[in-house]
Amino acid sequence: MPEVYYYAKSENVSNIIDCGFKLSTFHNKEVVIDGEKKLCFSGLINPKDDLELYKSSSFRCLKIQVKSGKCFVADRFIYEAILGKSKDMELYYKTIVPIEQYRFGSYRLPECLITTTILAGEASILDKRMDSPVIYSNSEELYINNILQELREQYTDMDNSLLYYFLDKIAYFTKFDRIENINTGTSVFKNQLGRTYCVKKPDINMFCKQV
């Protein structure tokens, strides 16, 4: 069975482990899966996907064993972006896939939609030191790194361009000094501490040709 994570208030943990918890009581969403409305409550595929709760002393992280076919993954980032815009909810529903079909790093903020009651014995407290290690820091970091790697494969000057436009934006709002030579396409940014950053000015036309 898939193993997912759920944060519960510390005072409720013992009762959840001993008695489980009912979907009808703990659900926080109603979603459409394969054309059918389903109640569900949200978990995580990585306990560090919510660092605030991970570090909190008021919550405990539970590992939950979920029956196959009763757990789906959706992109919560899209859900939060369209919250209150019911006409766009279909965009979120289209991200819902069975957990076995989810490819790690596909969603920026994946959430597990658990559509069943959790029985006694199916939840246990996560031991952050002793439990099986998670092979990546968190889903958001993996998602961003995957996109950057994909773009690096498409655009040979990707890293230099990212650095240039990042420094360019900082220089616009702060007291960064900038020296540019249009003829050679070179730029030097200098911060208030005297630290210099040497980058080439990107050729936007080259990017357009690669699209």
C-alpha positions as CSV (number, residue, x, y, z in Angstrom):
1,M,0.0,0.0,0.0
2,P,1.2,3.6,-0.7
3,E,2.7,5.4,2.3
4,V,1.7,9.1,2.6
5,Y,2.0,11.7,5.4
6,Y,-0.5,13.7,7.4
7,Y,-0.1,16.3,10.1
8,A,-2.4,16.1,13.1
9,K,-2.6,18.2,16.2
10,S,-0.5,16.6,18.9
11,E,-3.4,16.1,21.2
12,N,-5.3,14.1,18.6
13,V,-2.5,11.7,17.6
14,S,-3.1,8.9,20.1
15,N,-6.8,8.8,19.3
16,I,-6.0,8.6,15.5
17,I,-3.5,5.8,16.0
18,D,-5.8,3.8,18.3
19,C,-9.1,4.4,16.5
20,G,-8.3,5.7,13.0
21,F,-10.3,8.6,11.6
22,K,-13.4,8.8,9.5
23,L,-13.4,10.4,6.1
24,S,-16.8,12.0,6.8
25,T,-15.3,13.8,9.8
26,F,-11.9,14.8,8.6
27,H,-12.5,15.6,4.9
28,N,-11.5,19.1,3.8
29,K,-12.3,18.9,0.1
30,E,-14.8,17.7,-2.4
31,V,-13.2,17.0,-5.7
32,V,-14.3,15.5,-9.0
33,I,-12.4,12.3,-10.0
34,D,-13.4,10.5,-13.2
35,G,-16.6,12.5,-13.3
36,E,-17.6,11.5,-9.8
37,K,-17.7,13.8,-6.7
38,K,-15.6,12.5,-3.9
39,L,-14.9,13.6,-0.3
40,C,-11.2,13.6,0.6
41,F,-8.7,14.9,3.1
42,S,-5.3,16.1,2.1
43,G,-1.9,14.5,2.9
44,L,1.6,14.9,1.5
45,I,4.0,12.6,-0.4
46,N,7.0,14.2,1.4
47,P,6.8,15.3,5.1
48,K,9.0,18.3,4.3
49,D,6.5,19.7,1.8
50,D,5.1,21.7,4.7
51,L,8.1,22.9,6.6
52,E,6.1,25.0,8.9
53,L,4.2,22.0,10.2
54,Y,7.3,19.8,10.0
55,K,9.0,22.1,12.5
56,S,6.0,22.8,14.7
57,S,5.7,21.4,18.2
58,S,1.9,21.6,18.0
59,F,1.6,19.0,15.2
60,R,2.9,15.5,14.7
61,C,3.5,13.9,11.3
62,L,1.8,10.6,10.8
63,K,2.6,8.0,8.2
64,I,-0.5,6.5,6.7
65,Q,-0.9,3.3,4.8
66,V,-3.6,3.9,2.2
67,K,-5.3,1.3,0.1
68,S,-4.5,1.4,-3.6
69,G,-7.2,3.1,-5.6
70,K,-8.1,5.3,-2.6
71,C,-5.3,7.8,-2.9
72,F,-4.7,10.4,-5.6
73,V,-2.1,13.2,-6.2
74,A,-3.1,16.7,-7.3
75,D,-1.2,20.0,-7.7
76,R,-2.1,22.1,-4.7
77,F,-0.2,25.1,-6.1
78,I,-2.7,25.3,-8.9
79,Y,-5.6,24.9,-6.4
80,E,-4.3,27.8,-4.4
81,A,-3.8,29.9,-7.5
82,I,-7.5,29.5,-8.6
83,L,-9.1,29.5,-5.2
84,G,-12.3,31.4,-5.4
85,K,-12.5,31.1,-9.2
86,S,-14.9,28.2,-9.6
87,K,-14.8,28.5,-13.4
88,D,-11.1,27.5,-13.4
89,M,-11.5,24.6,-11.0
90,E,-11.4,22.1,-14.0
91,L,-7.7,23.1,-14.3
92,Y,-7.1,21.6,-10.9
93,Y,-9.2,18.5,-11.4
94,K,-7.1,17.7,-14.5
95,T,-4.0,17.4,-12.3
96,I,-5.6,14.6,-10.3
97,V,-3.9,11.2,-11.0
98,P,-3.7,7.9,-9.1
99,I,-0.7,8.0,-6.7
100,E,0.9,5.0,-8.6
101,Q,0.9,7.1,-11.8
102,Y,2.4,10.3,-10.2
103,R,5.9,11.1,-11.4
104,F,8.0,12.8,-8.7
105,G,8.8,16.4,-9.6
106,S,5.8,16.8,-11.9
107,Y,3.9,19.2,-9.6
108,R,5.3,22.1,-7.6
109,L,3.2,21.4,-4.6
110,P,1.7,17.9,-4.7
111,E,-1.0,16.9,-2.3
112,C,-2.4,13.4,-1.6
113,L,-6.1,13.2,-1.8
114,I,-7.2,10.4,0.5
115,T,-10.7,9.3,-0.3
116,T,-11.2,6.6,2.4
117,T,-11.5,6.3,6.1
118,I,-8.3,5.4,7.9
119,L,-8.6,2.4,10.2
120,A,-6.9,1.7,13.4
121,G,-3.3,0.5,12.8
122,E,-3.0,2.2,9.4
123,A,-1.4,5.4,10.9
124,S,1.8,5.7,12.9
125,I,4.0,8.5,14.1
126,L,6.9,9.4,11.8
127,D,10.3,9.1,13.4
128,K,12.3,11.9,11.7
129,R,15.6,10.2,12.6
130,M,14.9,6.5,12.1
131,D,12.3,6.2,9.4
132,S,13.2,5.5,5.8
133,P,14.9,8.6,4.4
134,V,13.2,10.7,1.7
135,I,15.4,10.8,-1.4
136,Y,14.8,14.5,-2.1
137,S,14.5,17.6,0.2
138,N,11.0,18.6,-0.8
139,S,8.7,18.5,-3.9
140,E,8.9,22.2,-4.7
141,E,12.7,22.1,-4.9
142,L,12.6,19.0,-7.0
143,Y,10.0,20.6,-9.4
144,I,12.1,23.8,-9.9
145,N,15.3,21.8,-10.4
146,N,13.6,19.7,-13.0
147,I,12.4,22.7,-14.9
148,L,15.8,24.4,-14.8
149,Q,17.4,21.2,-16.1
150,E,14.9,20.9,-18.9
151,L,15.6,24.5,-19.9
152,R,19.4,24.0,-19.7
153,E,19.0,21.2,-22.2
154,Q,17.0,23.5,-24.6
155,Y,19.0,26.8,-24.2
156,T,22.8,26.7,-24.0
157,D,23.1,30.1,-22.3
158,M,20.4,29.4,-19.7
159,D,22.4,29.8,-16.4
160,N,24.2,33.0,-17.6
161,S,20.9,34.5,-18.7
162,L,19.2,33.7,-15.4
163,L,22.0,35.3,-13.5
164,Y,22.0,38.4,-15.7
165,Y,18.3,39.1,-15.4
166,F,18.3,38.4,-11.7
167,L,21.2,40.9,-11.1
168,D,19.5,43.3,-13.6
169,K,16.3,43.3,-11.5
170,I,18.3,43.8,-8.3
171,A,20.2,46.7,-9.8
172,Y,17.0,48.3,-10.8
173,F,15.7,48.4,-7.2
174,T,18.9,48.8,-5.2
175,K,22.3,50.6,-5.3
176,F,24.0,47.9,-7.4
177,D,26.4,49.5,-9.8
178,R,26.5,48.3,-13.4
179,I,29.1,48.6,-16.1
180,E,28.1,47.4,-19.6
181,N,29.9,47.3,-22.9
182,I,27.4,47.0,-25.7
183,N,30.1,46.2,-28.3
184,T,31.5,43.2,-26.3
185,G,28.2,42.2,-24.7
186,T,29.8,42.1,-21.2
187,S,28.3,43.3,-17.9
188,V,29.8,43.8,-14.5
189,F,27.6,44.3,-11.5
190,K,29.0,45.5,-8.2
191,N,27.2,45.5,-4.8
192,Q,27.7,47.9,-1.9
193,L,30.3,45.7,-0.4
194,G,32.4,45.8,-3.6
195,R,31.6,42.2,-4.7
196,T,31.6,42.0,-8.5
197,Y,29.6,39.7,-10.7
198,C,30.7,39.3,-14.3
199,V,28.2,38.1,-16.8
200,K,27.5,38.3,-20.5
201,K,24.4,40.1,-21.7
202,P,22.1,37.5,-23.2
203,D,21.1,37.6,-26.8
204,I,17.3,37.5,-26.7
205,N,17.2,36.9,-30.5
206,M,19.1,33.6,-30.0
207,F,16.5,32.4,-27.4
208,C,13.7,33.3,-29.8
209,K,15.3,31.2,-32.6
210,Q,15.6,28.2,-30.2
211,V,11.9,28.3,-29.2
